[in-house]
Amino acid sequence: MTAKFEQVDVGRWPSGIDKALAVLRLEPEELEPRYGVRFTPGRDDLDEFREAGLRLHSGRPVLLLRYQRSPGPGTMVSIDDGDDANEALSELRAAFELSARDLTWISDEARPAKRRNPVFEWLVALLVGRRRVGARAH
C-alpha cells in the first residue's frame, strides 16, 4: 500500500500551536510496517511518547502521537490550529485509505454540520412562540 505523504522531522506548527483532529484505531507498531511511517521516541511534561511528523500531499503538516501510558488504544492525529479540520481529515483519510471504522474518535470541528429540515425549524419556531399559526404579515 502506498501512502500519499512524506515523513518529516517534527517542527513548529505554522500558527505556533496544534489541535487534535482524530484518533486512529491503529497503534504505531501497526502503522510502521503498513505505511512505512517511522516513529521516534520523545518525552514531555505528560509522559514518554512516540511521534511521527508527516507532510501530506497538499503540504499540510500532520503529527501522529502515542503516549506510552495513554488510557485508550490508538494513535492521536494533530494538525495546525489554523488548519481546516474537515479538509485535513479528508486528506488524511485519502492518504492512508482509512474508512470511518479506522477512526475511534473525530474532533467535533471535523464533523460536517448537520442540516435541519425546514419543517423542523418551523416547528421549533412555533413551539418557542416566534411564529403564530395563521398569522399574516402586514
Secondary structure, DSSP 4 states (H G I P E B T S, - for coil): ---SEEEE-----TTS-EEEEEEESS-HHHHHHHH----EEEE-SS-EEEEEEEEETTS-EEEEEEETT-SSSSEEEEEETTS-HHHHHHHHHHHHT--GGGEEEE-GGGSPPPPPPHHHHHHHHHHTTSS-TT----
